[in-house]
Amino acid sequence: MPLPTMVGMIERRLLINYRVEPDVLARLLPEPFRPVLVGALGVAGICLIRLGDLRPAGLPSIAGVTSENAAHRVAVEWDGPHGPLTGVYIPRRDSSSRLTAVVGGRLFPGAHRRARFSAEEGGGQYAVGFESLDGTGCVEVRAEIATDMPADSIFASVSEASAFFEDAPLGYSATRRPGEFDGVELACNGWRVGPLVVSHVRSSFFEDVTLFPPGTAELDSGLLMSGIAAAWTAHPRLRARATAPAGAERQRSPSPPVPHPVRAGSSA
């Protein structure tokens, strides 16, 4: 039975971005995914998102639920029937919602861990984090609204960063079955992001030296989305093939977004 399209409001979404040595990412990624490069570096990060009125399409907003969620993500490409496709691979999802954790990977794409979230925001400042109930992961972020990207960011401008993530609407999440990945595509009613300056970040994932040796993953930038209506449409599961497809990483240069009334965007 096909999974329902979910609709709701992105009340707040922080995208905390890291620039990562591509060979390190390549070792982390399962087949069929490969790192997408900006310049000579790969892109990974954390999405911290509060969803409001989340519900199956067709139901009234009163039937929706509000939850805090987190996703660790990597910008990737893989081979489709008609050539390379780009999106994000999500090795880990966490949620404050007991329901999401129970049905994730069954009625909603992607397996989710339960986590305890904290969120304080106001006056353009954000302090958001979580600790998973099973003790396997934690994140802390403090950031505030900025006027431009950091000088050392791999993205030359906010518009370049925005286009990079908008052009990756499809995400594949790890499931309880090795080699199988749940797909979901995000469409936003008016894609818009703004820059953040990140004053503090802690991530048990990116600070794991067995995954990221010292100096191979560095904080790059932060972006903010808020008050945007969105829909999440499930895609068929992607299954790894017995033999990995040939091909090296592809460098993707961000390009300005094309105006359109409804925009897709990075799904996690």
LUMTI-476330 format. One record per residue (C-alpha): chain; x, y, z; residue in three letters; residue number from 0. Coordinates in nm, 2 decimals. Each point is the difference from the previous one (the first is absolute). Last residue first. Example, Ala and Ser with C-alpha at 12.3 -4.5 7.8 and 13.67 -1.06 7.14 Angstrom:
<atoms>
<atom chaine="A" c1="1.37" c2="-0.11" c3="0.71" residu="SER" num="1"/>
<atom chaine="A" c1="-0.14" c2="-0.34" c3="0.07" residu="ALA" num="0"/>
</atoms>
This chain:
<atoms>
<atom chaine="A" c1="1.54" c2="1.63" c3="0.55" residu="ALA" num="267"/>
<atom chaine="A" c1="-0.15" c2="0.04" c3="-0.35" residu="SER" num="266"/>
<atom chaine="A" c1="0.22" c2="0.25" c3="-0.15" residu="SER" num="265"/>
<atom chaine="A" c1="-0.24" c2="0.21" c3="-0.20" residu="GLY" num="264"/>
<atom chaine="A" c1="-0.28" c2="0.01" c3="-0.25" residu="ALA" num="263"/>
<atom chaine="A" c1="-0.15" c2="0.33" c3="-0.08" residu="ARG" num="262"/>
<atom chaine="A" c1="-0.36" c2="0.11" c3="-0.06" residu="VAL" num="261"/>
<atom chaine="A" c1="-0.08" c2="0.33" c3="-0.17" residu="PRO" num="260"/>
<atom chaine="A" c1="0.31" c2="-0.02" c3="-0.23" residu="HIS" num="259"/>
<atom chaine="A" c1="0.29" c2="0.24" c3="-0.04" residu="PRO" num="258"/>
<atom chaine="A" c1="0.32" c2="-0.18" c3="-0.11" residu="VAL" num="257"/>
<atom chaine="A" c1="0.27" c2="-0.02" c3="0.28" residu="PRO" num="256"/>
<atom chaine="A" c1="0.35" c2="0.14" c3="-0.07" residu="PRO" num="255"/>
<atom chaine="A" c1="0.26" c2="-0.27" c3="-0.06" residu="SER" num="254"/>
<atom chaine="A" c1="0.21" c2="-0.21" c3="0.23" residu="PRO" num="253"/>
<atom chaine="A" c1="0.30" c2="-0.17" c3="-0.15" residu="SER" num="252"/>
<atom chaine="A" c1="-0.02" c2="-0.38" c3="0.02" residu="ARG" num="251"/>
<atom chaine="A" c1="0.32" c2="-0.20" c3="-0.01" residu="GLN" num="250"/>
<atom chaine="A" c1="-0.06" c2="-0.36" c3="-0.08" residu="ARG" num="249"/>
<atom chaine="A" c1="0.16" c2="-0.28" c3="0.20" residu="GLU" num="248"/>
<atom chaine="A" c1="0.15" c2="-0.28" c3="-0.21" residu="ALA" num="247"/>
<atom chaine="A" c1="-0.19" c2="-0.26" c3="-0.20" residu="GLY" num="246"/>
<atom chaine="A" c1="-0.07" c2="-0.37" c3="-0.01" residu="ALA" num="245"/>
<atom chaine="A" c1="-0.31" c2="-0.14" c3="0.15" residu="PRO" num="244"/>
<atom chaine="A" c1="0.05" c2="-0.22" c3="0.31" residu="ALA" num="243"/>
<atom chaine="A" c1="-0.06" c2="-0.37" c3="-0.06" residu="THR" num="242"/>
<atom chaine="A" c1="-0.27" c2="-0.19" c3="0.18" residu="ALA" num="241"/>
<atom chaine="A" c1="-0.25" c2="0.28" c3="-0.04" residu="ARG" num="240"/>
<atom chaine="A" c1="-0.12" c2="0.21" c3="0.29" residu="ALA" num="239"/>
<atom chaine="A" c1="-0.37" c2="0.04" c3="0.03" residu="ARG" num="238"/>
<atom chaine="A" c1="-0.19" c2="0.33" c3="-0.03" residu="LEU" num="237"/>
<atom chaine="A" c1="-0.34" c2="-0.01" c3="0.16" residu="ARG" num="236"/>
<atom chaine="A" c1="-0.28" c2="0.15" c3="-0.21" residu="PRO" num="235"/>
<atom chaine="A" c1="-0.05" c2="0.37" c3="0.06" residu="HIS" num="234"/>
<atom chaine="A" c1="-0.21" c2="0.16" c3="0.28" residu="ALA" num="233"/>
<atom chaine="A" c1="-0.13" c2="0.36" c3="-0.04" residu="THR" num="232"/>
<atom chaine="A" c1="0.06" c2="0.26" c3="0.26" residu="TRP" num="231"/>
<atom chaine="A" c1="-0.20" c2="0.33" c3="-0.02" residu="ALA" num="230"/>
<atom chaine="A" c1="0.09" c2="0.35" c3="0.12" residu="ALA" num="229"/>
<atom chaine="A" c1="-0.14" c2="0.32" c3="0.14" residu="ALA" num="228"/>
<atom chaine="A" c1="0.28" c2="0.24" c3="0.10" residu="ILE" num="227"/>
<atom chaine="A" c1="0.02" c2="0.20" c3="0.32" residu="GLY" num="226"/>
<atom chaine="A" c1="0.37" c2="-0.03" c3="0.05" residu="SER" num="225"/>
<atom chaine="A" c1="0.32" c2="-0.09" c3="-0.18" residu="MET" num="224"/>
<atom chaine="A" c1="0.35" c2="0.08" c3="0.14" residu="LEU" num="223"/>
<atom chaine="A" c1="0.35" c2="-0.07" c3="-0.13" residu="LEU" num="222"/>
<atom chaine="A" c1="0.33" c2="-0.07" c3="0.18" residu="GLY" num="221"/>
<atom chaine="A" c1="0.36" c2="-0.01" c3="-0.13" residu="SER" num="220"/>
<atom chaine="A" c1="0.32" c2="-0.20" c3="-0.04" residu="ASP" num="219"/>
<atom chaine="A" c1="0.08" c2="-0.20" c3="0.31" residu="LEU" num="218"/>
<atom chaine="A" c1="0.30" c2="-0.22" c3="-0.07" residu="GLU" num="217"/>
<atom chaine="A" c1="0.02" c2="-0.37" c3="-0.08" residu="ALA" num="216"/>
<atom chaine="A" c1="0.34" c2="-0.16" c3="-0.08" residu="THR" num="215"/>
<atom chaine="A" c1="0.21" c2="0.19" c3="0.25" residu="GLY" num="214"/>
<atom chaine="A" c1="0.01" c2="-0.27" c3="0.27" residu="PRO" num="213"/>
<atom chaine="A" c1="-0.11" c2="-0.34" c3="-0.14" residu="PRO" num="212"/>
<atom chaine="A" c1="-0.37" c2="-0.02" c3="-0.09" residu="PHE" num="211"/>
<atom chaine="A" c1="-0.16" c2="-0.34" c3="0.04" residu="LEU" num="210"/>
<atom chaine="A" c1="0.22" c2="-0.15" c3="0.27" residu="THR" num="209"/>
<atom chaine="A" c1="0.05" c2="0.36" c3="0.13" residu="VAL" num="208"/>
<atom chaine="A" c1="-0.36" c2="0.03" c3="0.10" residu="ASP" num="207"/>
<atom chaine="A" c1="-0.04" c2="0.37" c3="0.03" residu="GLU" num="206"/>
<atom chaine="A" c1="-0.22" c2="0.02" c3="-0.31" residu="PHE" num="205"/>
<atom chaine="A" c1="-0.25" c2="-0.25" c3="0.14" residu="PHE" num="204"/>
<atom chaine="A" c1="0.01" c2="0.10" c3="0.36" residu="SER" num="203"/>
<atom chaine="A" c1="-0.08" c2="0.35" c3="-0.12" residu="SER" num="202"/>
<atom chaine="A" c1="0.08" c2="0.33" c3="0.19" residu="ARG" num="201"/>
<atom chaine="A" c1="-0.05" c2="0.34" c3="-0.16" residu="VAL" num="200"/>
<atom chaine="A" c1="0.06" c2="0.34" c3="0.14" residu="HIS" num="199"/>
<atom chaine="A" c1="0.00" c2="0.36" c3="-0.14" residu="SER" num="198"/>
<atom chaine="A" c1="-0.17" c2="-0.08" c3="-0.33" residu="VAL" num="197"/>
<atom chaine="A" c1="-0.06" c2="0.31" c3="-0.21" residu="VAL" num="196"/>
<atom chaine="A" c1="-0.32" c2="-0.05" c3="-0.20" residu="LEU" num="195"/>
<atom chaine="A" c1="-0.09" c2="0.07" c3="-0.36" residu="PRO" num="194"/>
<atom chaine="A" c1="-0.36" c2="0.02" c3="-0.14" residu="GLY" num="193"/>
<atom chaine="A" c1="-0.20" c2="-0.25" c3="-0.19" residu="VAL" num="192"/>
<atom chaine="A" c1="-0.30" c2="0.01" c3="-0.23" residu="ARG" num="191"/>
<atom chaine="A" c1="-0.20" c2="-0.25" c3="-0.20" residu="TRP" num="190"/>
<atom chaine="A" c1="-0.36" c2="0.11" c3="-0.06" residu="GLY" num="189"/>
<atom chaine="A" c1="-0.26" c2="-0.27" c3="0.05" residu="ASN" num="188"/>
<atom chaine="A" c1="0.26" c2="-0.27" c3="0.07" residu="CYS" num="187"/>
<atom chaine="A" c1="0.03" c2="-0.35" c3="-0.16" residu="ALA" num="186"/>
<atom chaine="A" c1="0.19" c2="-0.27" c3="0.18" residu="LEU" num="185"/>
<atom chaine="A" c1="0.07" c2="-0.34" c3="-0.15" residu="GLU" num="184"/>
<atom chaine="A" c1="0.02" c2="-0.32" c3="0.21" residu="VAL" num="183"/>
<atom chaine="A" c1="0.20" c2="-0.33" c3="-0.07" residu="GLY" num="182"/>
<atom chaine="A" c1="0.05" c2="-0.29" c3="0.24" residu="ASP" num="181"/>
<atom chaine="A" c1="0.33" c2="-0.18" c3="-0.05" residu="PHE" num="180"/>
<atom chaine="A" c1="0.07" c2="-0.37" c3="-0.02" residu="GLU" num="179"/>
<atom chaine="A" c1="0.36" c2="-0.15" c3="0.02" residu="GLY" num="178"/>
<atom chaine="A" c1="-0.03" c2="-0.10" c3="0.36" residu="PRO" num="177"/>
<atom chaine="A" c1="-0.36" c2="-0.04" c3="0.12" residu="ARG" num="176"/>
<atom chaine="A" c1="-0.10" c2="0.21" c3="0.30" residu="ARG" num="175"/>
<atom chaine="A" c1="0.00" c2="0.30" c3="-0.23" residu="THR" num="174"/>
<atom chaine="A" c1="0.26" c2="0.27" c3="-0.09" residu="ALA" num="173"/>
<atom chaine="A" c1="-0.16" c2="0.30" c3="-0.16" residu="SER" num="172"/>
<atom chaine="A" c1="-0.01" c2="0.12" c3="-0.36" residu="TYR" num="171"/>
<atom chaine="A" c1="-0.06" c2="0.37" c3="-0.07" residu="GLY" num="170"/>
<atom chaine="A" c1="-0.15" c2="0.16" c3="-0.31" residu="LEU" num="169"/>
<atom chaine="A" c1="-0.03" c2="0.38" c3="-0.04" residu="PRO" num="168"/>
<atom chaine="A" c1="0.37" c2="0.07" c3="-0.07" residu="ALA" num="167"/>
<atom chaine="A" c1="-0.01" c2="0.31" c3="-0.22" residu="ASP" num="166"/>
<atom chaine="A" c1="-0.14" c2="0.21" c3="0.29" residu="GLU" num="165"/>
<atom chaine="A" c1="0.31" c2="-0.08" c3="0.20" residu="PHE" num="164"/>
<atom chaine="A" c1="0.25" c2="0.12" c3="-0.26" residu="PHE" num="163"/>
<atom chaine="A" c1="-0.22" c2="0.29" c3="-0.10" residu="ALA" num="162"/>
<atom chaine="A" c1="-0.02" c2="0.14" c3="0.35" residu="SER" num="161"/>
<atom chaine="A" c1="0.38" c2="-0.02" c3="0.04" residu="ALA" num="160"/>
<atom chaine="A" c1="0.06" c2="0.18" c3="-0.32" residu="GLU" num="159"/>
<atom chaine="A" c1="-0.27" c2="0.26" c3="0.08" residu="SER" num="158"/>
<atom chaine="A" c1="0.16" c2="0.06" c3="0.35" residu="VAL" num="157"/>
<atom chaine="A" c1="0.33" c2="0.07" c3="-0.16" residu="SER" num="156"/>
<atom chaine="A" c1="0.35" c2="-0.14" c3="-0.09" residu="ALA" num="155"/>
<atom chaine="A" c1="-0.08" c2="-0.35" c3="0.15" residu="PHE" num="154"/>
<atom chaine="A" c1="0.31" c2="-0.18" c3="0.11" residu="ILE" num="153"/>
<atom chaine="A" c1="-0.02" c2="0.22" c3="0.31" residu="SER" num="152"/>
<atom chaine="A" c1="0.32" c2="0.18" c3="0.11" residu="ASP" num="151"/>
<atom chaine="A" c1="-0.16" c2="0.35" c3="0.01" residu="ALA" num="150"/>
<atom chaine="A" c1="-0.30" c2="-0.12" c3="0.18" residu="PRO" num="149"/>
<atom chaine="A" c1="-0.33" c2="0.04" c3="-0.19" residu="MET" num="148"/>
<atom chaine="A" c1="-0.19" c2="0.32" c3="0.02" residu="ASP" num="147"/>
<atom chaine="A" c1="-0.23" c2="0.22" c3="0.21" residu="THR" num="146"/>
<atom chaine="A" c1="-0.01" c2="-0.21" c3="0.32" residu="ALA" num="145"/>
<atom chaine="A" c1="-0.28" c2="-0.15" c3="0.21" residu="ILE" num="144"/>
<atom chaine="A" c1="0.13" c2="-0.17" c3="0.32" residu="GLU" num="143"/>
<atom chaine="A" c1="0.14" c2="-0.34" c3="0.09" residu="ALA" num="142"/>
<atom chaine="A" c1="0.04" c2="-0.24" c3="0.29" residu="ARG" num="141"/>
<atom chaine="A" c1="0.00" c2="-0.37" c3="-0.08" residu="VAL" num="140"/>
<atom chaine="A" c1="0.02" c2="-0.31" c3="0.22" residu="GLU" num="139"/>
<atom chaine="A" c1="-0.03" c2="-0.35" c3="-0.14" residu="VAL" num="138"/>
<atom chaine="A" c1="-0.01" c2="-0.35" c3="0.16" residu="CYS" num="137"/>
<atom chaine="A" c1="0.02" c2="-0.36" c3="-0.10" residu="GLY" num="136"/>
<atom chaine="A" c1="0.01" c2="-0.36" c3="0.12" residu="THR" num="135"/>
<atom chaine="A" c1="-0.15" c2="0.04" c3="0.35" residu="GLY" num="134"/>
<atom chaine="A" c1="-0.31" c2="-0.21" c3="-0.07" residu="ASP" num="133"/>
<atom chaine="A" c1="-0.23" c2="0.30" c3="0.09" residu="LEU" num="132"/>
<atom chaine="A" c1="0.18" c2="0.21" c3="-0.26" residu="SER" num="131"/>
<atom chaine="A" c1="0.12" c2="0.34" c3="0.12" residu="GLU" num="130"/>
<atom chaine="A" c1="-0.11" c2="0.31" c3="-0.18" residu="PHE" num="129"/>
<atom chaine="A" c1="0.09" c2="0.35" c3="-0.08" residu="GLY" num="128"/>
<atom chaine="A" c1="-0.12" c2="0.35" c3="-0.10" residu="VAL" num="127"/>
<atom chaine="A" c1="0.11" c2="0.34" c3="0.12" residu="ALA" num="126"/>
<atom chaine="A" c1="-0.11" c2="0.27" c3="-0.25" residu="TYR" num="125"/>
<atom chaine="A" c1="0.03" c2="0.38" c3="-0.01" residu="GLN" num="124"/>
<atom chaine="A" c1="-0.18" c2="0.24" c3="-0.22" residu="GLY" num="123"/>
<atom chaine="A" c1="-0.17" c2="0.17" c3="0.29" residu="GLY" num="122"/>
<atom chaine="A" c1="-0.15" c2="-0.32" c3="0.12" residu="GLY" num="121"/>
<atom chaine="A" c1="0.08" c2="-0.37" c3="0.01" residu="GLU" num="120"/>
<atom chaine="A" c1="0.04" c2="-0.27" c3="0.25" residu="GLU" num="119"/>
<atom chaine="A" c1="-0.02" c2="-0.37" c3="-0.09" residu="ALA" num="118"/>
<atom chaine="A" c1="0.07" c2="-0.32" c3="0.20" residu="SER" num="117"/>
<atom chaine="A" c1="-0.06" c2="-0.34" c3="-0.15" residu="PHE" num="116"/>
<atom chaine="A" c1="-0.02" c2="-0.35" c3="0.17" residu="ARG" num="115"/>
<atom chaine="A" c1="0.05" c2="-0.27" c3="-0.26" residu="ALA" num="114"/>
<atom chaine="A" c1="-0.18" c2="-0.30" c3="-0.14" residu="ARG" num="113"/>
<atom chaine="A" c1="0.19" c2="-0.16" c3="-0.30" residu="ARG" num="112"/>
<atom chaine="A" c1="-0.15" c2="0.02" c3="-0.34" residu="HIS" num="111"/>
<atom chaine="A" c1="0.00" c2="-0.26" c3="-0.29" residu="ALA" num="110"/>
<atom chaine="A" c1="-0.07" c2="0.17" c3="-0.34" residu="GLY" num="109"/>
<atom chaine="A" c1="-0.31" c2="0.05" c3="-0.20" residu="PRO" num="108"/>
<atom chaine="A" c1="-0.34" c2="0.02" c3="0.18" residu="PHE" num="107"/>
<atom chaine="A" c1="-0.24" c2="-0.30" c3="0.03" residu="LEU" num="106"/>
<atom chaine="A" c1="0.27" c2="-0.26" c3="0.06" residu="ARG" num="105"/>
<atom chaine="A" c1="0.35" c2="0.15" c3="0.01" residu="GLY" num="104"/>
<atom chaine="A" c1="-0.12" c2="0.25" c3="0.27" residu="GLY" num="103"/>
<atom chaine="A" c1="-0.33" c2="-0.13" c3="0.15" residu="VAL" num="102"/>
<atom chaine="A" c1="0.13" c2="-0.05" c3="0.36" residu="VAL" num="101"/>
<atom chaine="A" c1="0.25" c2="0.29" c3="0.00" residu="ALA" num="100"/>
<atom chaine="A" c1="-0.25" c2="0.24" c3="-0.16" residu="THR" num="99"/>
<atom chaine="A" c1="-0.27" c2="-0.10" c3="0.25" residu="LEU" num="98"/>
<atom chaine="A" c1="0.23" c2="0.06" c3="0.30" residu="ARG" num="97"/>
<atom chaine="A" c1="0.08" c2="0.34" c3="-0.13" residu="SER" num="96"/>
<atom chaine="A" c1="0.31" c2="0.18" c3="0.12" residu="SER" num="95"/>
<atom chaine="A" c1="0.18" c2="-0.12" c3="-0.31" residu="SER" num="94"/>
<atom chaine="A" c1="0.34" c2="-0.12" c3="-0.11" residu="ASP" num="93"/>
<atom chaine="A" c1="0.12" c2="-0.10" c3="-0.35" residu="ARG" num="92"/>
<atom chaine="A" c1="0.34" c2="-0.16" c3="-0.09" residu="ARG" num="91"/>
<atom chaine="A" c1="0.18" c2="-0.10" c3="-0.32" residu="PRO" num="90"/>
<atom chaine="A" c1="-0.18" c2="0.25" c3="-0.22" residu="ILE" num="89"/>
<atom chaine="A" c1="0.12" c2="0.00" c3="-0.36" residu="TYR" num="88"/>
<atom chaine="A" c1="-0.07" c2="0.32" c3="-0.19" residu="VAL" num="87"/>
<atom chaine="A" c1="-0.10" c2="0.08" c3="-0.35" residu="GLY" num="86"/>
<atom chaine="A" c1="0.15" c2="-0.02" c3="-0.35" residu="THR" num="85"/>
<atom chaine="A" c1="-0.07" c2="-0.22" c3="-0.29" residu="LEU" num="84"/>
<atom chaine="A" c1="0.24" c2="-0.14" c3="-0.26" residu="PRO" num="83"/>
<atom chaine="A" c1="-0.12" c2="-0.13" c3="-0.33" residu="GLY" num="82"/>
<atom chaine="A" c1="-0.33" c2="-0.12" c3="-0.16" residu="HIS" num="81"/>
<atom chaine="A" c1="-0.07" c2="-0.31" c3="0.20" residu="PRO" num="80"/>
<atom chaine="A" c1="0.15" c2="0.15" c3="0.31" residu="GLY" num="79"/>
<atom chaine="A" c1="0.36" c2="0.00" c3="0.12" residu="ASP" num="78"/>
<atom chaine="A" c1="0.07" c2="0.16" c3="0.34" residu="TRP" num="77"/>
<atom chaine="A" c1="0.09" c2="0.34" c3="0.13" residu="GLU" num="76"/>
<atom chaine="A" c1="0.06" c2="0.12" c3="0.35" residu="VAL" num="75"/>
<atom chaine="A" c1="-0.02" c2="0.29" c3="0.25" residu="ALA" num="74"/>
<atom chaine="A" c1="0.03" c2="-0.16" c3="0.34" residu="VAL" num="73"/>
<atom chaine="A" c1="-0.26" c2="0.02" c3="0.29" residu="ARG" num="72"/>
<atom chaine="A" c1="-0.04" c2="-0.03" c3="0.37" residu="HIS" num="71"/>
<atom chaine="A" c1="-0.37" c2="0.05" c3="0.07" residu="ALA" num="70"/>
<atom chaine="A" c1="-0.18" c2="0.16" c3="0.30" residu="ALA" num="69"/>
<atom chaine="A" c1="-0.36" c2="0.03" c3="0.10" residu="ASN" num="68"/>
<atom chaine="A" c1="-0.22" c2="0.21" c3="0.23" residu="GLU" num="67"/>
<atom chaine="A" c1="-0.37" c2="-0.08" c3="-0.02" residu="SER" num="66"/>
<atom chaine="A" c1="-0.34" c2="0.15" c3="-0.05" residu="THR" num="65"/>
<atom chaine="A" c1="-0.30" c2="-0.21" c3="-0.10" residu="VAL" num="64"/>
<atom chaine="A" c1="-0.28" c2="0.04" c3="-0.25" residu="GLY" num="63"/>
<atom chaine="A" c1="-0.37" c2="-0.08" c3="0.02" residu="ALA" num="62"/>
<atom chaine="A" c1="-0.09" c2="0.37" c3="0.06" residu="ILE" num="61"/>
<atom chaine="A" c1="0.17" c2="0.07" c3="-0.33" residu="SER" num="60"/>
<atom chaine="A" c1="-0.28" c2="-0.17" c3="-0.19" residu="PRO" num="59"/>
<atom chaine="A" c1="0.07" c2="-0.34" c3="-0.17" residu="LEU" num="58"/>
<atom chaine="A" c1="0.04" c2="-0.02" c3="-0.38" residu="GLY" num="57"/>
<atom chaine="A" c1="0.38" c2="-0.05" c3="0.01" residu="ALA" num="56"/>
<atom chaine="A" c1="0.10" c2="-0.22" c3="0.29" residu="PRO" num="55"/>
<atom chaine="A" c1="0.10" c2="0.21" c3="0.30" residu="ARG" num="54"/>
<atom chaine="A" c1="0.27" c2="0.23" c3="0.15" residu="LEU" num="53"/>
<atom chaine="A" c1="-0.17" c2="0.30" c3="0.15" residu="ASP" num="52"/>
<atom chaine="A" c1="0.34" c2="0.15" c3="0.11" residu="GLY" num="51"/>
<atom chaine="A" c1="0.35" c2="-0.13" c3="-0.08" residu="LEU" num="50"/>
<atom chaine="A" c1="0.30" c2="0.12" c3="0.20" residu="ARG" num="49"/>
<atom chaine="A" c1="0.32" c2="-0.08" c3="-0.19" residu="ILE" num="48"/>
<atom chaine="A" c1="0.37" c2="-0.04" c3="0.09" residu="LEU" num="47"/>
<atom chaine="A" c1="0.19" c2="-0.11" c3="-0.31" residu="CYS" num="46"/>
<atom chaine="A" c1="0.36" c2="-0.10" c3="0.06" residu="ILE" num="45"/>
<atom chaine="A" c1="0.28" c2="0.00" c3="-0.25" residu="GLY" num="44"/>
<atom chaine="A" c1="0.20" c2="-0.14" c3="-0.29" residu="ALA" num="43"/>
<atom chaine="A" c1="0.16" c2="0.16" c3="-0.31" residu="VAL" num="42"/>
<atom chaine="A" c1="0.30" c2="-0.14" c3="-0.19" residu="GLY" num="41"/>
<atom chaine="A" c1="0.31" c2="0.19" c3="-0.08" residu="LEU" num="40"/>
<atom chaine="A" c1="0.21" c2="0.08" c3="-0.31" residu="ALA" num="39"/>
<atom chaine="A" c1="-0.21" c2="0.28" c3="-0.14" residu="GLY" num="38"/>
<atom chaine="A" c1="-0.35" c2="-0.10" c3="0.11" residu="VAL" num="37"/>
<atom chaine="A" c1="0.00" c2="-0.37" c3="-0.02" residu="LEU" num="36"/>
<atom chaine="A" c1="-0.28" c2="-0.26" c3="-0.01" residu="VAL" num="35"/>
<atom chaine="A" c1="0.09" c2="-0.31" c3="0.19" residu="PRO" num="34"/>
<atom chaine="A" c1="-0.09" c2="-0.34" c3="-0.14" residu="ARG" num="33"/>
<atom chaine="A" c1="-0.30" c2="-0.22" c3="0.08" residu="PHE" num="32"/>
<atom chaine="A" c1="-0.08" c2="-0.35" c3="-0.14" residu="PRO" num="31"/>
<atom chaine="A" c1="0.14" c2="-0.15" c3="0.22" residu="GLU" num="30"/>
<atom chaine="A" c1="0.04" c2="0.11" c3="0.36" residu="PRO" num="29"/>
<atom chaine="A" c1="0.17" c2="0.33" c3="0.09" residu="LEU" num="28"/>
<atom chaine="A" c1="0.24" c2="0.02" c3="0.29" residu="LEU" num="27"/>
<atom chaine="A" c1="0.32" c2="-0.08" c3="-0.20" residu="ARG" num="26"/>
<atom chaine="A" c1="-0.10" c2="0.25" c3="-0.27" residu="ALA" num="25"/>
<atom chaine="A" c1="-0.05" c2="0.26" c3="0.27" residu="LEU" num="24"/>
<atom chaine="A" c1="0.36" c2="-0.03" c3="0.12" residu="VAL" num="23"/>
<atom chaine="A" c1="0.13" c2="0.00" c3="-0.36" residu="ASP" num="22"/>
<atom chaine="A" c1="-0.20" c2="0.32" c3="-0.06" residu="PRO" num="21"/>
<atom chaine="A" c1="0.17" c2="0.20" c3="0.28" residu="GLU" num="20"/>
<atom chaine="A" c1="-0.30" c2="0.18" c3="0.17" residu="VAL" num="19"/>
<atom chaine="A" c1="-0.15" c2="0.34" c3="0.00" residu="ARG" num="18"/>
<atom chaine="A" c1="-0.26" c2="0.02" c3="0.27" residu="TYR" num="17"/>
<atom chaine="A" c1="-0.35" c2="0.16" c3="-0.01" residu="ASN" num="16"/>
<atom chaine="A" c1="-0.25" c2="0.07" c3="0.28" residu="ILE" num="15"/>
<atom chaine="A" c1="-0.34" c2="0.03" c3="-0.16" residu="LEU" num="14"/>
<atom chaine="A" c1="-0.25" c2="0.14" c3="0.25" residu="LEU" num="13"/>
<atom chaine="A" c1="-0.37" c2="-0.04" c3="-0.08" residu="ARG" num="12"/>
<atom chaine="A" c1="-0.28" c2="0.18" c3="0.19" residu="ARG" num="11"/>
<atom chaine="A" c1="-0.37" c2="-0.02" c3="-0.04" residu="GLU" num="10"/>
<atom chaine="A" c1="0.01" c2="-0.21" c3="-0.31" residu="ILE" num="9"/>
<atom chaine="A" c1="-0.37" c2="-0.05" c3="-0.03" residu="MET" num="8"/>
<atom chaine="A" c1="-0.19" c2="-0.31" c3="-0.09" residu="GLY" num="7"/>
<atom chaine="A" c1="-0.08" c2="-0.25" c3="-0.27" residu="VAL" num="6"/>
<atom chaine="A" c1="0.06" c2="-0.37" c3="-0.03" residu="MET" num="5"/>
<atom chaine="A" c1="-0.05" c2="-0.20" c3="-0.32" residu="THR" num="4"/>
<atom chaine="A" c1="-0.13" c2="-0.34" c3="0.09" residu="PRO" num="3"/>
<atom chaine="A" c1="0.22" c2="-0.32" c3="-0.03" residu="LEU" num="2"/>
<atom chaine="A" c1="-0.09" c2="-0.23" c3="-0.28" residu="PRO" num="1"/>
<atom chaine="A" c1="-0.15" c2="-0.34" c3="0.09" residu="MET" num="0"/>
</atoms>
